[in-house]
Amino acid sequence: MAFSSNSSGGGPMADINVTPLVDVMLVLLIIFMITAPLMSHKVKVELPQATLEEKPVIEIPPITIAVTAEGKTYWNDEAVTRDMLEARLAVTAQRQPQPQIDIRADNITRYEIIHEIVQDVRRAGIRKVGFVSTPER
């Protein structure tokens, strides 16, 4: 502890001596300034070259399956039976890339009929299935 040398009571000094703290901080600053450039390792790495060759994107139009309120099914506006629909779905599932199947139905068509068509599409193995509707006003 530091004691004051004046004659005002001889008690301990309340001031902190910052000179040693500044000395230590300056020494640390010099050490870090010297060692920081040595810490960055420069490892030579051969990076791969990027090629900008674009593969041609093949636009495949979607196939529309329309279902009327009576349960009649149309493949791209061509009437088909249930067996013909399953056969066409099996052929479509084998194509690469697979086209999207859009299902369009009347607003009063029973959900059971639409569900059966969706199940046929899923059983055939087609991954992209969408529903077509009119926008809300």
PyMOL commands that set and color helices and strands:
alter all, ss='L'
color gray80, all
select helices_A, chain A and resi 19-39+82-94+111-124
alter helices_A, ss='H'
color red, helices_A
select strands_A, chain A and resi 63-67+73-75+78-80+101-105+129-132
alter strands_A, ss='S'
color yellow, strands_A
deselect
rebuild
show_as cartoon
